[in-house]
């Protein structure tokens, strides 16, 4: 996994659920990375036998492959937002499967979406395409809206949910929203605002709901 021990505190502090390899030998170097340099060959052997077992990835790989069409349609819809107001899109979305870490996240510098493969006995609450599209929307609004206007975690998640629910409703008719109590951002996020000028809508939102610290 590319999740290091320094990430653990940040993920847990922001409410992300983490799944780590269910092996004591692998949990130990995760908590104490210095051990890796002393037992490199041992942990490499465990990794290839217990972690990088191709059979563990096949179910999710097949499911994602079967839904490439809806993912492509979502990318085309998001391309419209890119042209209208600068929604950020990757030239190509590389989906990387992993057995540990948060449910899903992205690496903008590598144009990757990191997708968590769940153990066989854990059932996923949402279809794979909904999870991936949700993250594609996160990519699109992160720099020019979330960071620029200093949205907090709950505002950010609510914004992404609304874009998926309103703008992508034809592709995600059964989209599952997150239980977020503060919905003050909702009145600013209309279909017209999403399509034509979402940054302006968010600027109006933060004007009525000032940030604790200034944004640039």
MIDONU-267541 format. One line per 8 residues: number of its first residue (from 1); their letters; for each residue z, y, x of C-alpha. Coordinates in pm, 1 decimal, always signed. Example, Ala and Ser with C-alpha at 12.3 -4.5 7.8 and 13.67 -1.06 7.14 Angstrom:
1> AS> +780.0 -450.0 +1230.0; +714.0 -106.0 +1367.0
END
This chain:
1> XXXXXXXX> +0.0 +0.0 +0.0; -59.4 +359.2 +105.7; +267.1 +469.7 -56.0; +515.1 +548.6 +220.2; +891.8 +582.9 +192.1; +871.9 +962.4 +190.9; +664.7 +942.0 -129.3; +928.6 +739.2 -310.7
9> XXXXXXXX> +1173.1 +1025.9 -363.9; +893.9 +1259.1 -481.6; +752.8 +1008.1 -731.4; +1095.0 +918.3 -869.2; +1196.9 +1286.6 -894.0; +889.7 +1358.6 -1108.6; +944.7 +1070.1 -1346.7; +677.2 +830.4 -1219.2
17> XXXXXXXX> +741.3 +460.5 -1263.3; +687.3 +271.2 -939.2; +605.8 -94.5 -898.9; +671.3 -241.0 -555.6; +581.6 -584.6 -419.7; +832.0 -840.1 -545.7; +903.7 -974.2 -198.3; +1220.8 -896.6 -4.8
25> XXXXXXXX> +1034.4 -909.0 +325.7; +794.4 -643.0 +202.0; +1054.5 -425.4 +31.4; +1247.7 -397.7 +358.6; +970.9 -232.0 +566.5; +890.7 -5.6 +271.3; +1245.1 +128.5 +283.7; +1250.5 +122.8 +666.9
33> XXXXXXXX> +895.3 +185.2 +794.6; +1007.9 +165.8 +1160.1; +1034.4 -211.0 +1116.9; +657.2 -237.1 +1082.9; +599.8 -152.1 +1447.7; +842.8 -423.2 +1556.1; +711.9 -700.3 +1330.8; +347.1 -607.9 +1291.9
41> XXXXXXXX> +199.0 -958.8 +1292.2; +462.0 -1096.6 +1054.5; +400.0 -828.0 +793.9; +24.1 -851.8 +834.2; +49.8 -1221.7 +755.8; +266.2 -1158.9 +448.3; +30.9 -883.5 +334.1; -280.4 -1101.5 +334.3
49> XXXXXXXX> -103.3 -1398.4 +175.7; +107.5 -1217.8 -84.1; -53.3 -877.8 -144.4; -422.9 -881.0 -67.5; -484.6 -1190.6 -275.2; -821.4 -1123.2 -439.5; -739.4 -1332.7 -745.7; -465.2 -1086.1 -844.0
57> XXXXXXXX> -721.5 -807.6 -879.0; -990.5 -991.0 -1074.2; -860.3 -928.3 -1427.8; -844.6 -550.1 -1386.0; -1165.9 -540.8 -1185.6; -1351.3 -720.0 -1464.5; -1201.7 -499.0 -1734.5; -1296.8 -180.3 -1550.3
65> XXXXXXXX> -1647.7 -315.0 -1487.2; -1692.8 -388.1 -1858.2; -1609.7 -25.3 -1944.7; -1832.4 +150.6 -1692.6; -2047.0 +283.1 -1977.3; -1763.7 +478.1 -2143.3; -1648.7 +607.3 -1804.7; -2000.4 +733.0 -1736.5
73> XXXXXXXX> -2013.4 +906.6 -2075.0; -1677.9 +1072.1 -2003.0; -1809.4 +1197.4 -1668.4; -2113.0 +1344.8 -1845.8; -1891.2 +1524.8 -2097.6; -1672.6 +1660.6 -1819.4; -1982.4 +1777.0 -1632.0; -2037.3 +2024.0 -1918.9
81> XXXXXXXX> -1695.0 +2176.6 -1850.2; -1783.9 +2194.6 -1483.9; -2091.0 +2402.0 -1565.2; -1912.6 +2620.8 -1821.1; -1598.3 +2717.8 -1629.9; -1563.1 +2516.7 -1310.0; -1378.8 +2199.9 -1413.4; -1357.9 +2000.5 -1089.5
89> XXXXXXXX> -1546.1 +1671.2 -1078.0; -1604.7 +1418.9 -802.6; -1960.8 +1341.2 -703.3; -1863.2 +975.7 -743.7; -1534.3 +834.7 -871.8; -1418.6 +552.5 -647.8; -1158.2 +338.4 -824.0; -922.8 +172.7 -576.3
97> XXXXXXXX> -704.2 -111.8 -700.9; -352.8 -147.9 -563.3; -51.5 -368.4 -638.5; +215.4 -105.1 -577.5; +289.8 +257.6 -651.3; +269.6 +472.2 -968.4; +56.5 +357.3 -1262.6; -236.4 +571.0 -1156.0
105> XXXXXXXX> -297.4 +869.6 -930.9; -583.1 +1032.5 -746.7; -674.2 +1142.9 -396.4; -899.6 +1445.5 -422.3; -983.1 +1450.5 -52.0; -1127.6 +1099.1 -76.2; -1260.5 +1131.9 -432.7; -1055.9 +827.2 -530.4
113> XXXXXXXX> -858.8 +720.0 -835.6; -584.3 +476.0 -738.1; -534.4 +221.9 -1019.0; -228.7 -1.2 -1032.6; -286.0 -373.1 -1085.7; +3.6 -502.5 -1294.3; +166.6 -843.1 -1247.8; +35.9 -1102.9 -1492.6
121> XXXXXXXX> +353.5 -1099.4 -1702.9; +338.9 -723.1 -1767.0; +113.7 -598.8 -2047.3; -54.2 -260.4 -2005.6; +17.2 -16.7 -2289.7; -324.1 +155.8 -2273.5; -679.9 +34.5 -2212.9; -806.4 +80.3 -1858.6
129> XXXXXXXX> -1076.6 +330.8 -1951.2; -822.6 +560.3 -2121.8; -599.4 +556.8 -1814.2; -888.8 +632.4 -1578.8; -1035.0 +908.7 -1797.8; -689.3 +1066.7 -1823.6; -682.1 +1081.8 -1444.2; -1036.1 +1221.8 -1428.1
137> XXXXXXXX> -910.9 +1509.5 -1643.0; -615.4 +1560.8 -1408.1; -862.5 +1596.3 -1122.3; -1059.3 +1855.1 -1316.0; -773.8 +2093.2 -1395.1; -544.7 +2047.7 -1096.4; -650.3 +2328.3 -862.0; -798.1 +2598.9 -1080.6
145> XXXXXXXX> -550.8 +2567.1 -1368.8; -235.6 +2362.6 -1296.9; -174.8 +2498.5 -947.2; -317.7 +2844.8 -1005.2; -103.1 +2909.3 -1312.5; +197.3 +2711.7 -1188.6; +220.2 +2476.1 -1486.6; +518.8 +2245.1 -1479.3
153> XXXXXXXX> +495.5 +1867.0 -1506.7; +527.8 +1856.0 -1887.1; +282.6 +2140.5 -1945.5; +34.6 +1970.5 -1715.7; +63.1 +1635.3 -1891.7; +38.2 +1796.9 -2234.3; -273.6 +1989.1 -2129.0; -443.8 +1670.5 -2009.8
161> XXXXXXXX> -345.6 +1489.1 -2329.3; -494.9 +1766.2 -2542.1; -823.5 +1766.4 -2352.2; -848.3 +1389.5 -2396.8; -745.6 +1404.1 -2762.9; -959.1 +1704.2 -2865.6; -1259.1 +1727.3 -2635.6; -1302.8 +1354.4 -2566.4
169> XXXXXXXX> -1207.3 +1234.8 -2914.8; -1543.4 +1059.6 -2970.4; -1482.4 +844.9 -2662.5; -1105.8 +811.1 -2710.8; -1049.6 +789.9 -3089.4; -720.1 +604.7 -3043.6; -591.0 +809.7 -2752.0; -216.9 +765.3 -2701.2
177> XXXXXXXX> -31.6 +1092.0 -2635.7; +279.8 +1110.8 -2423.5; +610.7 +1197.1 -2595.7; +657.6 +1556.0 -2476.6; +899.6 +1776.6 -2671.6; +771.8 +2115.9 -2557.1; +432.2 +2164.5 -2720.8; +418.5 +2542.7 -2685.0
185> XXXXXXXX> +87.1 +2515.3 -2502.8; -81.4 +2350.2 -2802.4; -179.3 +2665.6 -2993.4; -386.0 +2787.5 -2696.9; -581.4 +2466.1 -2644.5; -859.0 +2452.3 -2902.2; -1189.2 +2269.7 -2875.7; -1365.5 +2603.4 -2826.0
193> XXXXXXXX> -1124.2 +2704.5 -2547.5; -1166.4 +2370.4 -2369.9; -1543.8 +2388.8 -2391.4; -1599.4 +2752.2 -2300.7; -1311.5 +2899.4 -2099.9; -995.4 +2696.4 -2057.4; -865.6 +2908.3 -1764.8; -862.1 +3212.8 -1993.4
201> XXXXXXXX> -664.5 +3020.4 -2256.5; -407.2 +2918.5 -1995.5; -387.4 +3275.0 -1864.7; -295.9 +3384.2 -2217.5; -41.7 +3103.8 -2242.1; +142.4 +3201.0 -1922.1; +135.0 +3565.4 -2027.2; +344.5 +3468.4 -2330.4
209> XXXXXXXX> +543.5 +3212.6 -2132.3; +601.3 +3375.7 -1791.4; +649.5 +3159.2 -1486.4; +974.9 +3158.8 -1291.9; +772.5 +3244.1 -986.1; +441.4 +3421.9 -956.1; +108.9 +3239.8 -934.8; -196.7 +3335.0 -734.1
END
